[in-house]
């Protein structure tokens, strides 16, 4: 059998079997699928690039890497100007054109480095702004709301006043010292005042003055216990003199005034009325020699009408003038005899019978004044109460003085 070469033409291929045609169709379909896949892949890559570019733009907007804010522009301009001035100063010895050229070069270099480190500069600017906002908020922080009960706002206590104590010590330029309570910078309450090498006062204080009850003592031995008012002895009290004399009774503005009892070291005594420190009014006096007088006083002297009994038994009833018999009166002896009439400077100048009108009237007035001078009200009970209160106030003052000295030693501040 002869061999022959097989050749296929296009027509033969077209006329080929269905299997071959199906294969060709499959190949074409595969090519179409590859083309579609390639197009989908390109579209996906394009979307991914767009997504990444958007994300990067958002990140840049957050960090400020691309957008230059007005504050940053001002910062770069200030940096450039400072650089130019710096170079102008350091290179002032060279020519002006060289200074300008060097300044421009330095500005260019500064701008280059600033653009390379834009993120750092932006973060610095943002930190500065945030710090400024915090400081502004701290300055304008509102005051806390305070609640209180009542119609009016209570007084606000200063912080430095809370730690202060009411007890303290004050030294004066003349050497005096006060130890005790203070209020409003003044001695107020209980305290002890020491006079420089002289004495002291222990008792109550009001606005820097003795006021209330207290005890006043002096170095020589004199002492007073009783009431005070605005720095002076006022009310009821007892004063003991260093000489041995004493006065017990009423006081007014630092002087014996009113009813009182004066006792002297020599044994004499007076019970009666006083006025501004002297015997004045009605009273009775017992002399150290045994004589007695009851009647009127004026200016610390026997003056007016009264009865004088001598220690030897004699007596005088009638008028007096500055301690002497003056006017009408009767002088009686212990034997029963009597001299009646008008007296002048202690001497009888006109003898008259007892029944004479002026003489009788003067004797009756003297007896009445003597009775009234003896029968006077007594203030012993008031004085005793004042002395007891003064002792109590002095004890409280000593306690306050101890507290004041302790605070002084501990370094605590006082209200003064």
SULHUGI-V245102 format. One record per backbone hydrogen bond with DSSP energy under -0.5 kcal/mol. CO is the residue of the C=O (numbers start at 1). NH is the residue of the N-H. E is the energy in kcal/mol with one decimal. If there is no record, write none. Layout:
co=CO nh=NH e=E
co=CO nh=NH e=E
This chain:
co=5 nh=7 e=-0.5
co=9 nh=13 e=-1.9
co=10 nh=14 e=-2.3
co=11 nh=15 e=-1.7
co=13 nh=16 e=-1.7
co=17 nh=21 e=-1.5
co=18 nh=22 e=-2.1
co=19 nh=23 e=-1.6
co=20 nh=24 e=-2.0
co=21 nh=25 e=-2.2
co=22 nh=26 e=-1.9
co=23 nh=27 e=-2.3
co=24 nh=28 e=-2.1
co=25 nh=29 e=-2.0
co=26 nh=30 e=-2.3
co=27 nh=31 e=-2.1
co=28 nh=32 e=-2.0
co=29 nh=33 e=-2.4
co=30 nh=34 e=-2.5
co=31 nh=35 e=-2.0
co=32 nh=36 e=-2.2
co=33 nh=37 e=-2.8
co=34 nh=38 e=-2.3
co=35 nh=39 e=-2.2
co=36 nh=40 e=-2.6
co=37 nh=41 e=-2.7
co=38 nh=42 e=-2.3
co=39 nh=43 e=-2.4
co=40 nh=44 e=-2.6
co=41 nh=45 e=-2.7
co=42 nh=46 e=-2.4
co=43 nh=47 e=-2.4
co=44 nh=48 e=-2.7
co=45 nh=49 e=-2.5
co=46 nh=50 e=-2.4
co=47 nh=51 e=-3.0
co=48 nh=52 e=-2.8
co=49 nh=53 e=-2.6
co=50 nh=54 e=-2.4
co=51 nh=55 e=-2.5
co=52 nh=56 e=-2.5
co=53 nh=57 e=-2.2
co=54 nh=58 e=-2.7
co=55 nh=59 e=-2.6
co=56 nh=60 e=-2.4
co=57 nh=61 e=-2.3
co=58 nh=62 e=-2.2
co=59 nh=63 e=-2.5
co=60 nh=64 e=-1.7
co=60 nh=65 e=-1.3
co=60 nh=66 e=-0.5
co=67 nh=69 e=-0.7
co=69 nh=73 e=-2.2
co=70 nh=74 e=-2.3
co=71 nh=75 e=-1.9
co=72 nh=76 e=-2.7
co=73 nh=77 e=-2.4
co=74 nh=78 e=-2.5
co=75 nh=79 e=-2.6
co=76 nh=80 e=-2.4
co=77 nh=81 e=-2.5
co=78 nh=82 e=-2.8
co=79 nh=83 e=-2.3
co=80 nh=84 e=-2.4
co=81 nh=85 e=-2.5
co=82 nh=86 e=-2.5
co=83 nh=87 e=-2.4
co=84 nh=88 e=-2.1
co=85 nh=89 e=-2.0
co=86 nh=90 e=-2.3
co=87 nh=91 e=-2.1
co=89 nh=92 e=-1.1
co=91 nh=94 e=-0.8
co=95 nh=99 e=-2.0
co=96 nh=100 e=-2.2
co=97 nh=101 e=-2.4
co=98 nh=102 e=-2.8
co=99 nh=103 e=-2.6
co=100 nh=104 e=-2.5
co=101 nh=105 e=-2.4
co=102 nh=106 e=-2.6
co=103 nh=107 e=-2.3
co=104 nh=108 e=-2.4
co=105 nh=109 e=-2.5
co=106 nh=110 e=-2.7
co=107 nh=111 e=-2.7
co=108 nh=112 e=-2.2
co=109 nh=113 e=-2.5
co=110 nh=114 e=-2.2
co=111 nh=115 e=-2.4
co=112 nh=116 e=-1.8
co=113 nh=117 e=-1.5
co=115 nh=118 e=-0.8
co=117 nh=121 e=-1.9
co=118 nh=122 e=-2.7
co=119 nh=123 e=-2.5
co=120 nh=124 e=-2.1
co=121 nh=125 e=-2.4
co=122 nh=126 e=-2.6
co=123 nh=127 e=-2.3
co=124 nh=128 e=-2.2
co=125 nh=129 e=-2.3
co=126 nh=130 e=-2.6
co=127 nh=131 e=-2.3
co=128 nh=132 e=-2.3
co=129 nh=133 e=-2.3
co=130 nh=134 e=-2.3
co=131 nh=135 e=-2.3
co=132 nh=136 e=-2.2
co=133 nh=137 e=-2.5
co=134 nh=138 e=-2.3
co=135 nh=139 e=-2.1
co=136 nh=140 e=-2.1
co=138 nh=141 e=-0.9
co=158 nh=161 e=-0.8
co=158 nh=162 e=-1.1
co=159 nh=163 e=-0.8
co=161 nh=164 e=-0.7
co=165 nh=415 e=-1.2
co=166 nh=182 e=-2.4
co=168 nh=180 e=-2.3
co=170 nh=178 e=-2.7
co=172 nh=175 e=-1.6
co=176 nh=172 e=-2.6
co=177 nh=194 e=-3.3
co=178 nh=170 e=-2.6
co=179 nh=192 e=-3.1
co=180 nh=168 e=-2.8
co=181 nh=188 e=-1.6
co=183 nh=186 e=-1.0
co=186 nh=183 e=-2.4
co=187 nh=208 e=-3.3
co=188 nh=190 e=-0.5
co=189 nh=205 e=-2.6
co=190 nh=181 e=-2.4
co=191 nh=203 e=-1.9
co=192 nh=179 e=-2.7
co=192 nh=194 e=-0.5
co=193 nh=195 e=-0.6
co=193 nh=201 e=-2.5
co=194 nh=177 e=-1.7
co=195 nh=197 e=-0.6
co=195 nh=198 e=-1.4
co=195 nh=199 e=-0.5
co=198 nh=219 e=-3.8
co=199 nh=195 e=-3.0
co=200 nh=217 e=-2.7
co=201 nh=193 e=-2.8
co=202 nh=215 e=-2.9
co=203 nh=191 e=-1.9
co=204 nh=211 e=-1.5
co=205 nh=189 e=-2.2
co=206 nh=209 e=-0.9
co=209 nh=206 e=-2.4
co=210 nh=231 e=-3.6
co=212 nh=228 e=-2.7
co=213 nh=204 e=-2.3
co=214 nh=226 e=-1.9
co=215 nh=202 e=-2.7
co=216 nh=224 e=-2.6
co=217 nh=200 e=-2.3
co=218 nh=221 e=-1.2
co=222 nh=218 e=-2.3
co=223 nh=240 e=-3.4
co=224 nh=216 e=-2.6
co=225 nh=238 e=-2.7
co=226 nh=214 e=-2.0
co=227 nh=234 e=-1.4
co=228 nh=212 e=-1.8
co=229 nh=232 e=-1.2
co=232 nh=229 e=-2.8
co=233 nh=254 e=-3.2
co=235 nh=251 e=-2.9
co=236 nh=227 e=-1.9
co=237 nh=249 e=-2.3
co=238 nh=225 e=-2.3
co=239 nh=241 e=-0.6
co=239 nh=247 e=-2.3
co=240 nh=223 e=-2.2
co=241 nh=244 e=-1.7
co=245 nh=241 e=-2.8
co=246 nh=263 e=-2.3
co=247 nh=239 e=-3.1
co=248 nh=261 e=-2.6
co=249 nh=237 e=-2.0
co=250 nh=257 e=-1.6
co=251 nh=235 e=-2.0
co=252 nh=255 e=-1.5
co=255 nh=252 e=-3.1
co=256 nh=277 e=-3.1
co=258 nh=274 e=-3.4
co=259 nh=250 e=-2.3
co=260 nh=272 e=-2.3
co=261 nh=248 e=-2.2
co=261 nh=263 e=-0.5
co=262 nh=270 e=-3.0
co=263 nh=246 e=-2.4
co=264 nh=267 e=-1.5
co=268 nh=264 e=-2.9
co=269 nh=286 e=-2.9
co=270 nh=262 e=-3.0
co=271 nh=284 e=-2.5
co=272 nh=260 e=-2.5
co=273 nh=280 e=-1.8
co=274 nh=258 e=-2.2
co=275 nh=278 e=-1.1
co=278 nh=275 e=-2.7
co=279 nh=300 e=-3.1
co=281 nh=297 e=-3.2
co=282 nh=273 e=-2.3
co=283 nh=295 e=-2.5
co=284 nh=271 e=-2.6
co=285 nh=287 e=-0.6
co=285 nh=293 e=-2.4
co=286 nh=269 e=-1.9
co=287 nh=290 e=-1.4
co=291 nh=287 e=-2.6
co=292 nh=309 e=-3.1
co=293 nh=285 e=-3.1
co=294 nh=307 e=-2.6
co=295 nh=283 e=-2.2
co=296 nh=303 e=-1.5
co=297 nh=281 e=-2.1
co=298 nh=301 e=-0.8
co=301 nh=298 e=-2.9
co=301 nh=303 e=-0.5
co=302 nh=323 e=-3.4
co=304 nh=320 e=-3.0
co=305 nh=296 e=-1.7
co=306 nh=318 e=-1.7
co=307 nh=294 e=-2.1
co=307 nh=309 e=-0.5
co=308 nh=310 e=-0.5
co=308 nh=316 e=-2.2
co=309 nh=292 e=-2.7
co=310 nh=313 e=-1.4
co=314 nh=310 e=-2.8
co=315 nh=332 e=-2.1
co=316 nh=308 e=-2.8
co=317 nh=330 e=-2.8
co=318 nh=306 e=-1.9
co=319 nh=326 e=-1.4
co=320 nh=304 e=-1.7
co=321 nh=324 e=-1.2
co=324 nh=321 e=-3.0
co=325 nh=346 e=-2.9
co=327 nh=343 e=-4.4
co=328 nh=319 e=-1.8
co=329 nh=341 e=-1.6
co=330 nh=317 e=-2.5
co=330 nh=332 e=-0.5
co=331 nh=339 e=-2.9
co=332 nh=315 e=-2.1
co=333 nh=336 e=-1.4
co=337 nh=333 e=-3.2
co=339 nh=331 e=-3.1
co=340 nh=352 e=-2.4
co=341 nh=329 e=-2.1
co=342 nh=349 e=-2.5
co=342 nh=350 e=-1.8
co=343 nh=327 e=-2.9
co=344 nh=347 e=-1.4
co=347 nh=344 e=-3.2
co=347 nh=349 e=-0.6
co=350 nh=342 e=-3.1
co=353 nh=356 e=-1.5
co=356 nh=360 e=-3.1
co=357 nh=361 e=-2.6
co=358 nh=362 e=-2.2
co=359 nh=363 e=-2.2
co=360 nh=364 e=-2.3
co=361 nh=365 e=-2.2
co=362 nh=366 e=-2.2
co=363 nh=367 e=-2.1
co=364 nh=368 e=-2.0
co=365 nh=369 e=-2.4
co=366 nh=370 e=-2.0
co=367 nh=371 e=-2.1
co=368 nh=372 e=-2.3
co=369 nh=373 e=-2.2
co=370 nh=374 e=-1.5
co=371 nh=375 e=-2.5
co=374 nh=376 e=-1.6
co=379 nh=383 e=-2.2
co=380 nh=384 e=-2.2
co=381 nh=385 e=-1.9
co=382 nh=386 e=-2.1
co=383 nh=387 e=-2.3
co=384 nh=388 e=-2.1
co=385 nh=389 e=-2.4
co=386 nh=390 e=-2.2
co=387 nh=391 e=-2.2
co=388 nh=392 e=-1.9
co=389 nh=393 e=-2.4
co=390 nh=394 e=-2.4
co=391 nh=395 e=-1.9
co=392 nh=396 e=-2.0
co=393 nh=397 e=-2.1
co=394 nh=398 e=-2.0
co=395 nh=399 e=-1.9
co=396 nh=400 e=-2.2
co=397 nh=401 e=-2.2
co=398 nh=402 e=-2.0
co=399 nh=403 e=-2.0
co=400 nh=404 e=-2.3
co=401 nh=405 e=-2.4
co=402 nh=406 e=-2.1
co=403 nh=407 e=-2.5
co=404 nh=408 e=-2.2
co=405 nh=409 e=-2.1
co=406 nh=410 e=-2.1
co=407 nh=411 e=-0.7
co=407 nh=412 e=-2.2
co=408 nh=411 e=-0.6
co=413 nh=165 e=-2.2
